Amino acid sequence: MKSLSRVYTALILLFMYAPIFVLIVYSFNASNSTSVFEGFSLKWYSELFKDGETLKALYNTLILALLSSVIATILGTAAAVGISYMKNGPIKSIIMTITNIPMMNADIVTGVSLMLLFVFVGGILGISGVLGFTTLLIAHVTFNLPYVILSVLPKLKQLDPNLSEAAQDLGCTPLQSFFKVVLPSIMPGIITGLMMSFTLSLDDFVISYFVSGPQFQTLPLRIYSMTKRRVTPDMYALSTLMFVVILVLLILINTVKDDKKTLGKGSAKK
């Protein structure tokens, strides 16, 4: 059974990472062939930094992902705190159901409905060309919110409610007790929600396709427009750089967590 489980794990890892490995290898290809490796070269990395439109699309994507994830994290944390203080009943169940709908709903349905809403509101206000950065930001905050709420709620459930009351008994106002006691305790859930929101916003295509305008293009939309002709190998270079950056960040995060656990065990022994 152990050998079978190892083979199964190896196959899973192969299917997951073989495409990325091929992408990385061909980002160093001297030619633009996608089937023949003709020699090692940094040509496409050089071409990438000369492509102004792609770099602008990358900048737009990072700004959009950063703003939407921060806004969604603030709103989602506030919503999670409000939901946690509600008594169990039909109203709370309805709110939780409504929260889960955007996660279960098909992206194309969400994208089309948001597009119709923005165009409708733009028509009422007499605004032409309403689709753009603002509509993209609203859409990304909308589909990120449920993930933040569902990341923070478990941490609030684990929190001892007596801690906040004890802080208030010691002289803190309700607001001070939240920032000094509750917020630090639920911070891991907030960070998880922030990271999920940033990642989801970074690679979203379907919803962005329906709510974006011609003046603001994200990286997924830029790559999609290239597929109508041919995706140039400088996209392999960009994808490789993004993969390496994310991999390094994950390694650093896990290293910091391991160091904290080690320090915690050391202090506990003392």
N, C-alpha and C positions, 0 to 999 in steps of 0.2 A: 504493500500500500504506500510506503514511503517513496519508493522509486516512481510509482505512478503519479503521486502528488507532485513530485519534483518535475516530472515531464510535463504535467498539466500547467504548473507554474511557469516553466520555461516557455511553453507555447503561448501562454497569455502575454508574457513579457515580450516575446518575439513579435506577436501581432500588434502590440501597443507601440513598440519602439523601433521596429524595422523601418517604417516609413520615415520617421524622424532621422534615423541613421543615414538612409539614402539621401534625404534632403541635405544633410550636413555635408556628405561626401561630394555631391554634385554642386554645392555652393563653391567648392574649390576647383571645379572643372575649368580647364583652359578654354574649352569651346562652349557653345550654347546648346550642345546636344543633351538630351535627357535620357539617352540610352548608352552612349559611349563615353567613357572617361578618357580624355585625351591628354591628361597631364595636370599637375598641381599648379594652381595660379590663384592670386588674390585679385584677379581682374574684376570680378563681379562685386567685390566689396568696395573697390574703387569706384565702379560705376554707380553703386548704390548712393554714395555720398555726393555724386554729381547729379542725381535725379531729384530736382527741386520739387516736383509734384508729389513724389512718393514721400519725401521727408516732410513736406507740409501736411500730407495726409496722416503721417505718423504723429506729428505734433498735435494735430486736431484730435486724434484718437486719444492720446495721453491726457490732454486737457479735459476732454469730455469725460473720460473714465475717472479722472481724479475728482472733478467737481461733482459728478453724479454720485459717486461712491460716498463722498463726504456728506453731501446733502441727504442722501438716502440713509446713511448711518445715524445722523442726528435725528431725523424724523422717525426712523424705525426704532431707535432706542427709546424715544419719548413715547411712541405708540406701545411698545412692549411694556414699559413701566405702567402706562395707563391700563393696559389689558390685565397685567398681573394684579392690580389692585381691585379689579372687578370681581364681584361675587360670581360663583359658578351658577349658571342659569341659561335660559334660552338666548338672552341677548349676547352673552359672552360666546356661546356656541355659534351664533350667527356671524359675529365679528371674526372668529377664527376661520369659519368657512369662507367668508369673503376674502380673508387674507390668503387662503390657500388657492383660490381660483386663478390668480395670475400665474402661479407656478404650474398648474395643471393645464391651463389654456394653451392652445397651439399658438406659436409665435406669429403665424400669419394672420390669425384672427385678431390678436392684440395689435399688430401693426396696422392692419386695415382699419380697425375701429378707431385707433388713435388718429390716424390720418384723416378720417371723416370728421372726427371731433374738431381737430385743428382747423380744417378747411371751413367747417360750419361756423366756428367762433370767429375765424378771420373774415368770413362773409358778413357776419353780424356787425363786426367792428369796422368793416370797410377796409380791411388790410389786404393788399395784394401780395402774392409771394410770401405767404405766412410761414411756409415750411423752411426750416433752417436750423441754426445752432440752438435756438431757444426751444423749438419743438423736440429736437433730439435730446436735449437735456431733460426736459419734462418726461419724455418717454423712457429714458434710461433710469431716472429716479423711480418711475412708476413700477418697472419690472424688477428693480433691485430691492424695493421696500420689503416684500414678503421674506426674502432671504435674511435680511437684517433682523426683522422681528422674530423669526424662528430661530435665529442664532442667539439672540439675547434672552428670550423667554426662559429657556432651560436654566440659565445662570440665575435668573431672578427666582425661579422655583427652588433652586438649591440654597438660596440665601436665607439665613435665619431672620425672620421679620423683627425679632426682639432687638437686633443690633441697632436698627434705625431708632427704635423707641428708646434704647439705652443712651444713644448719642443725644437725643432730645432731652432726656432727663438730666444729662450732664451739662446742658446749657446751649446746645446747638438748636438752631431753627430747623424746620423741616427741609428747607433748601440746603442748609449747611450739612445736615445729616446725609442728604442724598449725595452731595459731592464728596464728602469725606469718608462715608461708609459704604453706601450702595454702589456708587460708580466704580471705585477701585475693585470691588468684589465681582462686578459683572464685566470688567474690562476685557477678559479673554473672549467672551462672547461678542463684544463690540468689535474687537480686532478681527475676529473670524468673519463677522458680517461685512466689515469694511473690505477685507481681502476678497471675499466672494463677489461683492458688488463690483470691485475694480476689475476682476477677471472677467465677469459676465459682460460688463460694459465694453471691455477691451476688444472682445472677439464677436460682439453681436453684429449680425448682418441683416437678418430678416426684418426685424422691427425698424432698424435704422434705414433700410431701403425704402420703406413706405413713408417715413416721417422726415426725411432729409430733403434739402433743397440743392440746387445746382451750385450754390456759393460756398457750401461747407461739405467737404468730402472726408469720410473716415477711411482708415486703411483697408478694412474689409470691402468697402464699396470700391475703393481704388483697385484692389486685386480683382474684384468681380468684373469691373470694366475692362481689365486687361485680358480676361479669359475669352472675351469675344474675338480677340485676335490671337494673342499668344502670351503666356506669362513668361516674362524675361527672367533669366537666372539671377538677376540682382534681388528678386523676391526670395530666392533660396537663401541668399546671404542675410537678408533682413530677418527672415524666419529663424535662421540659425542664431543670430545675435539675440533675438528675443528669447529663444529657448535657453541659451546659456545664461542670460541675465536672471531669468526666473529660477533656473537650477541653482545658481549661486545664492540667490535670496533664500530659497528653501533650505539649503545647506546651512547658511548662517543662522536662520531662525531655529532650526533643529539643534544646532550647536549651542546657541544661547539657552535654549530650554534644558539641554543636558547639563550645562554648567550650573544653572539654577537648581536643578534637582540634586546635583552633587554637593553644592553648597548647603542646600537644605538638609541633606542627610548628615553632612559634617557637623553642622550646628546642632542638629538633634542629638548626635552622639555625645557632644560636649555637655 
